[in-house]
Amino acid sequence: MFEDELIYNYIDLVDEEELEQPQKYPLPLIIKEANGCYLIDQNNNRFLDFTSCMEDHPLGYSGGNIGQLSSFFDSELFVSAKAQALEKQFQNFTGLQKTYFTSSCLENYKIAKSLIKKYIEDNQKSKILISSTSSNQDNYVISDIGVNFIPVNFDTVARSVFTKEVGAVVVELVQISSDITIASNEYLKYLRDLCDQNNALLVLDVSSISPLRLGNYFLNYDISIKPDILFVSKGLSRGIPFGAVITSEKLNDYTHNYPKTGSSTLAYEQALKLIDDYNKHDLENIVKSSAKYIEKRLNELAQTHISVVDIHPYGMIFTIILDVSAYELAKQCFEKGIIVEAINPKTIKISPPYIVGKEEIDKLVNILDSLLDKLAKYDRMC
């Protein structure tokens, strides 16, 4: 009898604990300064930190403005004002609501998989569709969830496998392997409609390329498409480890279960500076102007050399299709002080910095011109 009563009391206690919600205080604090054992928020309130910033700062803080402290990382309790400012910028650029900041693409995928799996289970779905390069497929596969891999930009294939069991469609925007394939905005809009009709998530990964790399839109896709989960990473923080998972209102019921893992204040600062440059200096038109000149000069090269089979422009990414060894050409370019990438035996890929000038572009084309004379044994058409 006593044992039964003890068991019932234990069950009641467990139920109460499960119903108890964590205190909100409000948290996370928006921190602008840190010194010793103290954190100072944006309203100049001082907090004695007995968590060591969730173990990130066991020796305390060295003092100064958080904006200049590259070692300060956000946590579940504390977030820098720059992180909050960057989240607002992402809201403006995407129309999405919530941002989870991370320090890597791998953390991005971990957070997104948790959100997708919970959504699928709650909506009685059992499968996802993935359109990505084969080398990246494992980043999107979720344990205990079925999967179909589909080619990008094939509407009929997507429609044929989009059954009522599908809870999410994951698309890698730019797929670079031995070739370059980019998901068109028309294809993404088609998938958006399919997802809306079937109560599924549209997940878009733009983290493999820098903002503006494709020449249109800051994050390289038409923001009217509005995915439910968006991955961003490369280029935003200028080489400092950084990632973000940005989510729509469709995931509002799940986001509170997953804490922000955070990135460094320095990463936020660099991302905000890039956005500021974009807003103040007409960066989009600068990229388009540079891309136009590069395309012109590469086409002139193709008109001169039979060994240049074709030029493929993708905004500020270009591929040069050759009838000679791309690996050998890349090697000889390196010896001349030019770094390009051979992505297959016959294809050179170039994706220069946006600040590249006509002088540097001409230098590249002139060196390619002389090297092709040598490799293709004077294949000039004129």
Contacts in CASP RR format, 6 or more apart in sequence:
PFRMAT RR
TARGET T0000
AUTHOR 0000-0000-0000
METHOD contacts of the structure
MODEL  1
MFEDELIYNYIDLVDEEELEQPQKYPLPLIIKEANGCYLIDQNNNRFLDF
TSCMEDHPLGYSGGNIGQLSSFFDSELFVSAKAQALEKQFQNFTGLQKTY
FTSSCLENYKIAKSLIKKYIEDNQKSKILISSTSSNQDNYVISDIGVNFI
PVNFDTVARSVFTKEVGAVVVELVQISSDITIASNEYLKYLRDLCDQNNA
LLVLDVSSISPLRLGNYFLNYDISIKPDILFVSKGLSRGIPFGAVITSEK
LNDYTHNYPKTGSSTLAYEQALKLIDDYNKHDLENIVKSSAKYIEKRLNE
LAQTHISVVDIHPYGMIFTIILDVSAYELAKQCFEKGIIVEAINPKTIKI
SPPYIVGKEEIDKLVNILDSLLDKLAKYDRMC
27 76 0 8 1.000
27 77 0 8 1.000
28 74 0 8 1.000
28 75 0 8 1.000
28 76 0 8 1.000
28 77 0 8 1.000
28 78 0 8 1.000
28 79 0 8 1.000
28 260 0 8 1.000
29 39 0 8 1.000
29 41 0 8 1.000
29 47 0 8 1.000
29 77 0 8 1.000
29 78 0 8 1.000
29 79 0 8 1.000
30 41 0 8 1.000
30 42 0 8 1.000
30 79 0 8 1.000
30 80 0 8 1.000
30 81 0 8 1.000
30 84 0 8 1.000
31 39 0 8 1.000
31 40 0 8 1.000
31 41 0 8 1.000
31 42 0 8 1.000
31 66 0 8 1.000
31 72 0 8 1.000
31 78 0 8 1.000
31 79 0 8 1.000
31 80 0 8 1.000
31 81 0 8 1.000
32 40 0 8 1.000
32 41 0 8 1.000
32 42 0 8 1.000
32 65 0 8 1.000
32 66 0 8 1.000
32 67 0 8 1.000
32 80 0 8 1.000
32 81 0 8 1.000
33 39 0 8 1.000
33 40 0 8 1.000
33 63 0 8 1.000
33 64 0 8 1.000
33 65 0 8 1.000
33 66 0 8 1.000
34 40 0 8 1.000
34 57 0 8 1.000
34 60 0 8 1.000
34 61 0 8 1.000
34 62 0 8 1.000
34 63 0 8 1.000
34 64 0 8 1.000
34 66 0 8 1.000
34 69 0 8 1.000
34 72 0 8 1.000
35 61 0 8 1.000
35 62 0 8 1.000
35 63 0 8 1.000
35 64 0 8 1.000
36 60 0 8 1.000
36 61 0 8 1.000
36 62 0 8 1.000
36 63 0 8 1.000
37 48 0 8 1.000
37 49 0 8 1.000
37 50 0 8 1.000
37 60 0 8 1.000
37 61 0 8 1.000
38 46 0 8 1.000
38 47 0 8 1.000
38 48 0 8 1.000
38 49 0 8 1.000
38 61 0 8 1.000
39 46 0 8 1.000
39 47 0 8 1.000
39 49 0 8 1.000
39 53 0 8 1.000
39 61 0 8 1.000
39 78 0 8 1.000
40 46 0 8 1.000
40 47 0 8 1.000
41 47 0 8 1.000
42 81 0 8 1.000
49 57 0 8 1.000
49 60 0 8 1.000
49 78 0 8 1.000
51 75 0 8 1.000
51 77 0 8 1.000
52 58 0 8 1.000
52 60 0 8 1.000
53 60 0 8 1.000
53 61 0 8 1.000
53 72 0 8 1.000
53 73 0 8 1.000
53 75 0 8 1.000
53 77 0 8 1.000
53 78 0 8 1.000
54 75 0 8 1.000
54 76 0 8 1.000
54 77 0 8 1.000
54 78 0 8 1.000
56 72 0 8 1.000
56 73 0 8 1.000
56 75 0 8 1.000
57 71 0 8 1.000
57 72 0 8 1.000
61 69 0 8 1.000
61 72 0 8 1.000
62 69 0 8 1.000
63 69 0 8 1.000
66 72 0 8 1.000
66 80 0 8 1.000
66 81 0 8 1.000
66 82 0 8 1.000
66 265 0 8 1.000
67 80 0 8 1.000
67 81 0 8 1.000
67 82 0 8 1.000
67 265 0 8 1.000
67 266 0 8 1.000
67 269 0 8 1.000
68 265 0 8 1.000
69 265 0 8 1.000
69 266 0 8 1.000
70 240 0 8 1.000
70 264 0 8 1.000
70 265 0 8 1.000
70 266 0 8 1.000
71 264 0 8 1.000
72 80 0 8 1.000
72 264 0 8 1.000
72 265 0 8 1.000
73 103 0 8 1.000
73 262 0 8 1.000
73 263 0 8 1.000
73 264 0 8 1.000
73 265 0 8 1.000
74 80 0 8 1.000
74 83 0 8 1.000
74 101 0 8 1.000
74 260 0 8 1.000
74 261 0 8 1.000
74 262 0 8 1.000
74 263 0 8 1.000
75 259 0 8 1.000
75 260 0 8 1.000
75 262 0 8 1.000
76 259 0 8 1.000
76 260 0 8 1.000
79 260 0 8 1.000
79 262 0 8 1.000
80 265 0 8 1.000
80 268 0 8 1.000
82 265 0 8 1.000
82 268 0 8 1.000
82 269 0 8 1.000
82 272 0 8 1.000
83 101 0 8 1.000
83 262 0 8 1.000
83 263 0 8 1.000
83 265 0 8 1.000
83 268 0 8 1.000
85 268 0 8 1.000
85 272 0 8 1.000
86 99 0 8 1.000
86 101 0 8 1.000
86 268 0 8 1.000
86 271 0 8 1.000
86 272 0 8 1.000
86 275 0 8 1.000
87 98 0 8 1.000
87 99 0 8 1.000
87 101 0 8 1.000
89 272 0 8 1.000
89 275 0 8 1.000
90 96 0 8 1.000
90 99 0 8 1.000
90 232 0 8 1.000
90 244 0 8 1.000
90 246 0 8 1.000
91 97 0 8 1.000
91 99 0 8 1.000
93 218 0 8 1.000
93 219 0 8 1.000
93 223 0 8 1.000
94 219 0 8 1.000
94 223 0 8 1.000
94 226 0 8 1.000
94 230 0 8 1.000
94 246 0 8 1.000
95 223 0 8 1.000
95 226 0 8 1.000
95 248 0 8 1.000
96 226 0 8 1.000
96 227 0 8 1.000
96 230 0 8 1.000
96 246 0 8 1.000
96 247 0 8 1.000
96 248 0 8 1.000
97 247 0 8 1.000
97 248 0 8 1.000
97 249 0 8 1.000
97 252 0 8 1.000
98 246 0 8 1.000
98 247 0 8 1.000
98 251 0 8 1.000
98 252 0 8 1.000
98 255 0 8 1.000
99 244 0 8 1.000
99 245 0 8 1.000
99 246 0 8 1.000
99 247 0 8 1.000
100 111 0 8 1.000
100 244 0 8 1.000
100 245 0 8 1.000
100 246 0 8 1.000
100 247 0 8 1.000
100 255 0 8 1.000
100 258 0 8 1.000
100 260 0 8 1.000
100 261 0 8 1.000
100 262 0 8 1.000
101 242 0 8 1.000
101 243 0 8 1.000
101 244 0 8 1.000
101 260 0 8 1.000
101 261 0 8 1.000
101 262 0 8 1.000
101 263 0 8 1.000
101 268 0 8 1.000
102 108 0 8 1.000
102 111 0 8 1.000
102 242 0 8 1.000
102 243 0 8 1.000
102 244 0 8 1.000
102 245 0 8 1.000
102 261 0 8 1.000
102 262 0 8 1.000
102 263 0 8 1.000
103 241 0 8 1.000
103 242 0 8 1.000
103 243 0 8 1.000
103 261 0 8 1.000
103 262 0 8 1.000
103 263 0 8 1.000
103 264 0 8 1.000
103 267 0 8 1.000
104 233 0 8 1.000
104 241 0 8 1.000
104 243 0 8 1.000
105 139 0 8 1.000
105 207 0 8 1.000
105 231 0 8 1.000
105 233 0 8 1.000
105 243 0 8 1.000
106 139 0 8 1.000
107 243 0 8 1.000
107 261 0 8 1.000
108 207 0 8 1.000
108 231 0 8 1.000
108 233 0 8 1.000
108 243 0 8 1.000
108 244 0 8 1.000
108 245 0 8 1.000
109 139 0 8 1.000
109 140 0 8 1.000
109 231 0 8 1.000
111 245 0 8 1.000
111 258 0 8 1.000
111 261 0 8 1.000
112 203 0 8 1.000
112 229 0 8 1.000
112 231 0 8 1.000
112 245 0 8 1.000
113 140 0 8 1.000
113 142 0 8 1.000
114 257 0 8 1.000
114 258 0 8 1.000
115 229 0 8 1.000
115 245 0 8 1.000
115 247 0 8 1.000
115 251 0 8 1.000
115 254 0 8 1.000
115 255 0 8 1.000
115 258 0 8 1.000
116 128 0 8 1.000
116 142 0 8 1.000
116 145 0 8 1.000
116 167 0 8 1.000
116 168 0 8 1.000
116 201 0 8 1.000
116 203 0 8 1.000
116 229 0 8 1.000
117 142 0 8 1.000
117 144 0 8 1.000
117 145 0 8 1.000
118 254 0 8 1.000
118 257 0 8 1.000
119 125 0 8 1.000
119 167 0 8 1.000
119 168 0 8 1.000
119 201 0 8 1.000
119 250 0 8 1.000
119 251 0 8 1.000
119 254 0 8 1.000
120 126 0 8 1.000
120 128 0 8 1.000
120 142 0 8 1.000
120 145 0 8 1.000
120 167 0 8 1.000
120 168 0 8 1.000
122 253 0 8 1.000
122 254 0 8 1.000
123 167 0 8 1.000
123 199 0 8 1.000
125 165 0 8 1.000
125 166 0 8 1.000
125 167 0 8 1.000
125 168 0 8 1.000
125 200 0 8 1.000
126 145 0 8 1.000
126 146 0 8 1.000
126 165 0 8 1.000
126 167 0 8 1.000
127 145 0 8 1.000
127 146 0 8 1.000
127 147 0 8 1.000
127 148 0 8 1.000
127 163 0 8 1.000
127 165 0 8 1.000
127 166 0 8 1.000
127 167 0 8 1.000
128 140 0 8 1.000
128 142 0 8 1.000
128 145 0 8 1.000
128 146 0 8 1.000
128 147 0 8 1.000
128 148 0 8 1.000
128 166 0 8 1.000
128 167 0 8 1.000
128 168 0 8 1.000
128 169 0 8 1.000
128 170 0 8 1.000
129 147 0 8 1.000
129 148 0 8 1.000
129 149 0 8 1.000
129 150 0 8 1.000
129 158 0 8 1.000
129 161 0 8 1.000
129 162 0 8 1.000
129 166 0 8 1.000
129 168 0 8 1.000
129 169 0 8 1.000
129 170 0 8 1.000
130 137 0 8 1.000
130 140 0 8 1.000
130 141 0 8 1.000
130 147 0 8 1.000
130 148 0 8 1.000
130 149 0 8 1.000
130 150 0 8 1.000
130 169 0 8 1.000
130 170 0 8 1.000
131 149 0 8 1.000
131 150 0 8 1.000
131 151 0 8 1.000
131 152 0 8 1.000
131 158 0 8 1.000
131 169 0 8 1.000
131 170 0 8 1.000
131 171 0 8 1.000
131 172 0 8 1.000
131 175 0 8 1.000
131 183 0 8 1.000
132 139 0 8 1.000
132 140 0 8 1.000
132 149 0 8 1.000
132 170 0 8 1.000
132 171 0 8 1.000
132 172 0 8 1.000
132 175 0 8 1.000
132 205 0 8 1.000
133 172 0 8 1.000
133 175 0 8 1.000
133 176 0 8 1.000
133 177 0 8 1.000
134 177 0 8 1.000
135 177 0 8 1.000
136 172 0 8 1.000
137 149 0 8 1.000
140 170 0 8 1.000
140 203 0 8 1.000
140 205 0 8 1.000
141 147 0 8 1.000
148 161 0 8 1.000
150 157 0 8 1.000
150 158 0 8 1.000
150 161 0 8 1.000
151 157 0 8 1.000
152 171 0 8 1.000
152 172 0 8 1.000
152 175 0 8 1.000
152 181 0 8 1.000
152 182 0 8 1.000
152 183 0 8 1.000
152 187 0 8 1.000
153 181 0 8 1.000
153 183 0 8 1.000
153 184 0 8 1.000
153 187 0 8 1.000
155 187 0 8 1.000
155 190 0 8 1.000
158 169 0 8 1.000
158 190 0 8 1.000
158 191 0 8 1.000
158 194 0 8 1.000
159 194 0 8 1.000
162 169 0 8 1.000
162 194 0 8 1.000
162 198 0 8 1.000
164 198 0 8 1.000
166 198 0 8 1.000
166 200 0 8 1.000
167 198 0 8 1.000
167 199 0 8 1.000
167 200 0 8 1.000
167 201 0 8 1.000
168 195 0 8 1.000
168 200 0 8 1.000
168 201 0 8 1.000
168 202 0 8 1.000
168 203 0 8 1.000
169 191 0 8 1.000
169 194 0 8 1.000
169 195 0 8 1.000
169 200 0 8 1.000
169 201 0 8 1.000
169 202 0 8 1.000
169 203 0 8 1.000
170 203 0 8 1.000
170 205 0 8 1.000
171 183 0 8 1.000
171 188 0 8 1.000
171 191 0 8 1.000
171 202 0 8 1.000
171 203 0 8 1.000
171 204 0 8 1.000
171 205 0 8 1.000
172 183 0 8 1.000
172 205 0 8 1.000
172 208 0 8 1.000
173 182 0 8 1.000
173 183 0 8 1.000
173 204 0 8 1.000
173 205 0 8 1.000
173 206 0 8 1.000
173 208 0 8 1.000
173 209 0 8 1.000
173 220 0 8 1.000
173 221 0 8 1.000
174 180 0 8 1.000
174 181 0 8 1.000
174 182 0 8 1.000
174 183 0 8 1.000
174 206 0 8 1.000
174 208 0 8 1.000
174 209 0 8 1.000
174 213 0 8 1.000
174 214 0 8 1.000
174 220 0 8 1.000
174 314 0 8 1.000
174 317 0 8 1.000
175 181 0 8 1.000
175 182 0 8 1.000
175 183 0 8 1.000
176 208 0 8 1.000
176 343 0 8 1.000
176 349 0 8 1.000
177 343 0 8 1.000
178 343 0 8 1.000
178 344 0 8 1.000
178 347 0 8 1.000
179 319 0 8 1.000
179 343 0 8 1.000
179 344 0 8 1.000
179 347 0 8 1.000
180 312 0 8 1.000
180 314 0 8 1.000
180 317 0 8 1.000
180 319 0 8 1.000
180 343 0 8 1.000
180 349 0 8 1.000
182 214 0 8 1.000
182 314 0 8 1.000
183 221 0 8 1.000
185 221 0 8 1.000
185 222 0 8 1.000
185 225 0 8 1.000
188 202 0 8 1.000
188 204 0 8 1.000
188 221 0 8 1.000
188 222 0 8 1.000
188 225 0 8 1.000
188 227 0 8 1.000
189 222 0 8 1.000
189 224 0 8 1.000
189 225 0 8 1.000
191 202 0 8 1.000
192 202 0 8 1.000
192 225 0 8 1.000
192 226 0 8 1.000
192 227 0 8 1.000
194 200 0 8 1.000
195 201 0 8 1.000
195 202 0 8 1.000
195 228 0 8 1.000
201 228 0 8 1.000
201 229 0 8 1.000
201 250 0 8 1.000
201 251 0 8 1.000
202 225 0 8 1.000
202 227 0 8 1.000
202 228 0 8 1.000
202 229 0 8 1.000
203 227 0 8 1.000
203 228 0 8 1.000
203 229 0 8 1.000
203 230 0 8 1.000
203 231 0 8 1.000
204 221 0 8 1.000
204 225 0 8 1.000
204 227 0 8 1.000
204 229 0 8 1.000
204 230 0 8 1.000
204 231 0 8 1.000
205 230 0 8 1.000
205 231 0 8 1.000
206 219 0 8 1.000
206 220 0 8 1.000
206 221 0 8 1.000
206 230 0 8 1.000
206 231 0 8 1.000
206 232 0 8 1.000
207 231 0 8 1.000
207 232 0 8 1.000
207 233 0 8 1.000
207 234 0 8 1.000
207 243 0 8 1.000
208 233 0 8 1.000
208 234 0 8 1.000
209 220 0 8 1.000
209 234 0 8 1.000
209 317 0 8 1.000
209 351 0 8 1.000
210 234 0 8 1.000
210 235 0 8 1.000
210 236 0 8 1.000
211 218 0 8 1.000
211 219 0 8 1.000
211 220 0 8 1.000
211 235 0 8 1.000
211 236 0 8 1.000
211 274 0 8 1.000
211 278 0 8 1.000
212 218 0 8 1.000
212 220 0 8 1.000
212 278 0 8 1.000
212 283 0 8 1.000
212 284 0 8 1.000
212 287 0 8 1.000
212 316 0 8 1.000
212 354 0 8 1.000
213 220 0 8 1.000
213 315 0 8 1.000
213 316 0 8 1.000
213 317 0 8 1.000
213 351 0 8 1.000
214 220 0 8 1.000
214 314 0 8 1.000
214 315 0 8 1.000
214 316 0 8 1.000
214 317 0 8 1.000
215 284 0 8 1.000
215 287 0 8 1.000
215 288 0 8 1.000
215 291 0 8 1.000
215 315 0 8 1.000
215 316 0 8 1.000
216 284 0 8 1.000
216 315 0 8 1.000
217 223 0 8 1.000
218 275 0 8 1.000
218 278 0 8 1.000
218 284 0 8 1.000
219 230 0 8 1.000
219 232 0 8 1.000
226 248 0 8 1.000
227 248 0 8 1.000
228 247 0 8 1.000
228 248 0 8 1.000
228 250 0 8 1.000
228 251 0 8 1.000
229 245 0 8 1.000
229 246 0 8 1.000
229 247 0 8 1.000
229 248 0 8 1.000
229 251 0 8 1.000
230 245 0 8 1.000
230 246 0 8 1.000
230 247 0 8 1.000
231 243 0 8 1.000
231 244 0 8 1.000
231 245 0 8 1.000
232 243 0 8 1.000
232 244 0 8 1.000
232 246 0 8 1.000
233 242 0 8 1.000
233 243 0 8 1.000
233 244 0 8 1.000
235 274 0 8 1.000
236 242 0 8 1.000
236 243 0 8 1.000
236 244 0 8 1.000
236 270 0 8 1.000
236 271 0 8 1.000
236 274 0 8 1.000
237 243 0 8 1.000
237 263 0 8 1.000
237 266 0 8 1.000
237 267 0 8 1.000
237 268 0 8 1.000
237 270 0 8 1.000
237 271 0 8 1.000
237 274 0 8 1.000
238 270 0 8 1.000
238 274 0 8 1.000
239 270 0 8 1.000
240 264 0 8 1.000
240 266 0 8 1.000
240 267 0 8 1.000
240 270 0 8 1.000
241 263 0 8 1.000
241 264 0 8 1.000
241 267 0 8 1.000
242 263 0 8 1.000
242 264 0 8 1.000
242 267 0 8 1.000
242 270 0 8 1.000
242 271 0 8 1.000
243 263 0 8 1.000
244 263 0 8 1.000
247 255 0 8 1.000
277 283 0 8 1.000
278 284 0 8 1.000
283 354 0 8 1.000
286 354 0 8 1.000
287 315 0 8 1.000
287 316 0 8 1.000
287 354 0 8 1.000
288 315 0 8 1.000
290 316 0 8 1.000
290 352 0 8 1.000
290 354 0 8 1.000
290 356 0 8 1.000
290 357 0 8 1.000
290 361 0 8 1.000
291 313 0 8 1.000
291 315 0 8 1.000
291 316 0 8 1.000
293 358 0 8 1.000
293 361 0 8 1.000
294 313 0 8 1.000
294 316 0 8 1.000
294 318 0 8 1.000
294 350 0 8 1.000
294 352 0 8 1.000
294 356 0 8 1.000
294 361 0 8 1.000
295 311 0 8 1.000
295 313 0 8 1.000
295 318 0 8 1.000
297 361 0 8 1.000
297 362 0 8 1.000
297 364 0 8 1.000
297 365 0 8 1.000
298 311 0 8 1.000
298 318 0 8 1.000
298 320 0 8 1.000
298 365 0 8 1.000
299 311 0 8 1.000
300 365 0 8 1.000
301 308 0 8 1.000
301 311 0 8 1.000
301 320 0 8 1.000
301 365 0 8 1.000
301 368 0 8 1.000
301 369 0 8 1.000
301 372 0 8 1.000
302 308 0 8 1.000
302 309 0 8 1.000
302 310 0 8 1.000
302 311 0 8 1.000
302 320 0 8 1.000
303 381 0 8 1.000
303 382 0 8 1.000
304 369 0 8 1.000
304 380 0 8 1.000
304 381 0 8 1.000
304 382 0 8 1.000
305 369 0 8 1.000
305 372 0 8 1.000
305 376 0 8 1.000
305 379 0 8 1.000
305 380 0 8 1.000
305 381 0 8 1.000
306 323 0 8 1.000
306 376 0 8 1.000
306 379 0 8 1.000
306 380 0 8 1.000
306 381 0 8 1.000
307 322 0 8 1.000
307 323 0 8 1.000
307 324 0 8 1.000
307 372 0 8 1.000
307 375 0 8 1.000
307 376 0 8 1.000
307 379 0 8 1.000
308 320 0 8 1.000
308 321 0 8 1.000
308 322 0 8 1.000
308 323 0 8 1.000
308 372 0 8 1.000
309 321 0 8 1.000
309 322 0 8 1.000
309 323 0 8 1.000
309 346 0 8 1.000
310 320 0 8 1.000
310 321 0 8 1.000
311 318 0 8 1.000
311 319 0 8 1.000
311 320 0 8 1.000
311 321 0 8 1.000
312 318 0 8 1.000
312 319 0 8 1.000
312 321 0 8 1.000
316 351 0 8 1.000
316 352 0 8 1.000
316 354 0 8 1.000
317 349 0 8 1.000
317 350 0 8 1.000
317 351 0 8 1.000
318 349 0 8 1.000
318 350 0 8 1.000
318 351 0 8 1.000
319 343 0 8 1.000
319 347 0 8 1.000
319 348 0 8 1.000
319 349 0 8 1.000
319 350 0 8 1.000
320 326 0 8 1.000
320 347 0 8 1.000
320 348 0 8 1.000
320 349 0 8 1.000
320 350 0 8 1.000
320 368 0 8 1.000
321 346 0 8 1.000
321 347 0 8 1.000
322 329 0 8 1.000
322 346 0 8 1.000
322 347 0 8 1.000
322 348 0 8 1.000
323 346 0 8 1.000
323 376 0 8 1.000
324 346 0 8 1.000
324 372 0 8 1.000
324 375 0 8 1.000
324 376 0 8 1.000
325 345 0 8 1.000
325 346 0 8 1.000
325 375 0 8 1.000
326 342 0 8 1.000
326 343 0 8 1.000
326 344 0 8 1.000
326 345 0 8 1.000
326 346 0 8 1.000
326 347 0 8 1.000
326 348 0 8 1.000
327 342 0 8 1.000
327 345 0 8 1.000
328 375 0 8 1.000
329 340 0 8 1.000
329 342 0 8 1.000
329 348 0 8 1.000
329 368 0 8 1.000
329 371 0 8 1.000
329 372 0 8 1.000
329 375 0 8 1.000
330 340 0 8 1.000
330 341 0 8 1.000
330 342 0 8 1.000
330 348 0 8 1.000
332 371 0 8 1.000
332 374 0 8 1.000
332 375 0 8 1.000
333 339 0 8 1.000
333 340 0 8 1.000
333 367 0 8 1.000
333 368 0 8 1.000
333 371 0 8 1.000
336 367 0 8 1.000
336 371 0 8 1.000
338 363 0 8 1.000
338 364 0 8 1.000
338 367 0 8 1.000
340 348 0 8 1.000
340 349 0 8 1.000
340 350 0 8 1.000
340 364 0 8 1.000
341 348 0 8 1.000
341 349 0 8 1.000
341 350 0 8 1.000
342 348 0 8 1.000
342 349 0 8 1.000
343 349 0 8 1.000
350 364 0 8 1.000
352 360 0 8 1.000
352 361 0 8 1.000
372 379 0 8 1.000
373 379 0 8 1.000
373 380 0 8 1.000
END
